[in-house]
Every structure is written in structure tokens, then in C-alpha cells.
Amino acid sequence: MADKSTQLVLTALSRALAEPDGAPLYSGKGLPGLFASTPLGRQAAQRCKDEGYLHTLRTEVQGKTALEFCTLTEKGRAYLLTELNPRHVLEDLLRALEARHAQASELVHLARQMQHTLDGLKTTTETVLQQLPPVHASSIATTANPSRNGHPDWKAQVLSFLNRWHAASPSEDCPLPELYRQLLLHTPELTIGQFHDGLRELNAGGQICLHPWTGPLYLLPEPPFALLVGHEIAYYANRRF
């Protein structure tokens, strides 16, 4: 048992070494962590904290779960290098570096793809406006002015739908594509750009929580609905209670 616990500790410390910004102490839904949330994993995690190998950076609340993010301490790094061959540790770091480089490339590709989509929509919109009679164009401009985010009631629909979603699935966050499609039933003129702007406002106002996509970006379904918030790509939403 002790040998297995030590192996869990060394594996976790190796992962923490490759995550200088901190990693979740325990694995969660679609979110890899340093330890599995099992009795043996929790015992090994507590050992690392008691020995001073890991330091808690912050705690993030996702839904009803509080995630503890930890980073490797100097003592933890020294212990890791004492117990493992430094060459193996270096190889792990190189693999992590290659993985982060691939993720960064995917982010750049996704950003360019989204920009290309926005440019195409803008060009199409301008073409249609040019073909409308002047009275129609002025009417559209007049009706568009009262609300920058489209129909003023759609954000209330966001809160209403997320309340129903939470009641039906308390432990699951709502994917943004599903939320958008529900809103179109009430506000068919709502654009994705308006949808994103409104979600940012609701998130900043503390009415909803936006949660990130934690898997590989190439597996992200329906990328146009993903929302960049800070340094994360948000893909899920839930009510903030």
C-alpha cells in the first residue's frame, strides 16, 4: 500500500511540475487533476500537503463543486528529483511542452476560423443591406438602435431556461449551443455576437457562471458558439446562486 501511495505522489508531483499555473488537486468531470478522487488518492494528496510538496494557489467554484488548484513547491521539486531520475523528469517536461505548443496552435487556428466566419457574415450583411430599398434600410437601423444586444427580453429567457436546466440536471452545465437554440425559439433574430455579448454581461453581473471547455480543442463541437472569457474558452453556462 505504501509503495502504491508513493507512486501516486510521484506521478502527481510530475504533473504539477508541468503545470506552473496550478492544476486541480482532484480529477473531476472532464477535468484531469493531480489525484483521482478515491480514498487512496485523497490519502496521497493529503500527504503531499502535509509534507509541503504542494501549495494551494486558489479555489474555483464550478456549479456546486469547489476545485482546489495546487502548484509544486521547492520542497516538492527537490523530493521529486531525489526520487526519480532527472532524465525522466526532463522527458515528462518536454512532452508537456509539446502538448502546450499543440494546444496554443489549436487556439490560434480556432481564433482565425472564428475571425474568418465573422468577416464572412459581415460581408454578407453589407451585401444584403446594399440591395434593400432605402426605406427598409432606415427602418432596420431604427429598430436596431434601442438595444445593442437585440431584443431586450432575451437575457431574461437565459436565466429562466438555466433555472429549468438546473432543476432538471443540477450537476450538469448547459452547453452554449443548446442555450442559443432555446433562445432562438423566443428571439429568432438573435445573432451569435449578441448572444456572446449578453452572456458576458450576465457573467460579469454575477447572474450566471460560464465554464470552460476542458478537452482538446480539436474535439470542440460547434466552435462558433465557444466564447473567449479571459484566458479560457467558455462552452458551458449555469445559474449563479
Helices and strands as residue ranges (DSSP letters): H 2-17, E 23-24, H 39-51, E 54-62, E 65-72, H 74-83, H 86-131, H 134-144, H 154-168, E 174-175, H 176-184, H 192-204, E 208-212, G 217-219, G 223-225, E 227-229, E 232-239
